[in-house]
Amino acid sequence: MENHFKKKLIIEASVTFLLVAALFGGILFFKGNMADYMGKIETARASLASRTTSAGDLANLRSQYNSKAKDYLNVLYNIIPSYDQLINLNRDIQTLAARNNVEYGFSFAGETPKSGQGLGTISFSLVTGSENFSSLMSFIKSLQEFRYLNSIDKISINSDGTKLTMSVSARVFYR
């Protein structure tokens, strides 16, 4: 009987030890995973807060676009012509030159095609001449206020004593 009692005690102690060891192992396992899950939850919360802020900013921008910027879209649409509208670019600039009483020469210098949502450009060179400096400056002012969006890249003025000659490198943008 004593042998049976020892055997039963050893079996119950072993089972109890195994249960305690399994419970302790489970606690350690879940404790390690809990820290990992808490880190993931904190990261997800931060991401959710960031996305919520972004969604709010997007809604604010949409509201501003609808209330303010949408009205100016037609203005931009009118000053940035389509490629086909630039067929008369030379004649339009020649009209500006005639209005400002300057001699006029025009040549295309190249084209940068539009890419994606960006704008394309047509580069051109002008050679103008006048005996009057104010006529040349008036022509430049007219070119800056031209009906199409453009950029004047380079201007040089030379004089031969009686006549001023101005060379202009510029670009006009198209959609």
TABELZI-V963073 format. One record per backbone hydrogen bond with DSSP energy under -1.0 kcal/mol. CO is the residue of the C=O (numbers start at 1). NH is the residue of the N-H. If there is no record, write none. Layout:
BEGIN
co,nh
CO,NH
CO,NH
END
This chain:
BEGIN
co,nh
1,5
2,6
3,7
4,8
5,9
6,10
7,11
8,12
9,13
10,14
11,15
12,16
13,17
14,18
15,19
16,20
17,21
18,22
19,23
20,24
21,25
22,26
23,27
24,28
25,29
26,30
27,31
28,32
29,33
30,34
31,35
32,36
33,37
34,38
35,39
36,40
37,41
38,42
39,43
40,44
41,45
42,46
43,47
44,48
45,49
46,50
47,51
48,52
49,53
50,54
51,55
52,56
53,57
54,58
55,59
56,60
57,61
58,62
59,63
60,64
61,65
62,66
63,67
64,68
64,69
65,70
72,76
73,77
74,78
75,79
76,80
79,149
81,175
83,86
84,87
86,89
88,92
89,93
90,94
91,95
92,96
93,97
94,98
95,99
96,100
97,102
98,101
103,129
105,127
107,125
110,123
112,121
115,118
120,174
121,112
122,172
123,109
123,110
124,170
125,107
126,168
127,105
128,166
129,103
130,164
132,136
133,137
134,138
135,139
136,140
137,141
138,142
139,143
140,144
141,145
143,146
149,173
151,171
154,169
156,167
158,165
163,160
164,130
165,158
166,128
167,156
168,126
169,153
169,154
170,124
171,151
172,122
174,120
END
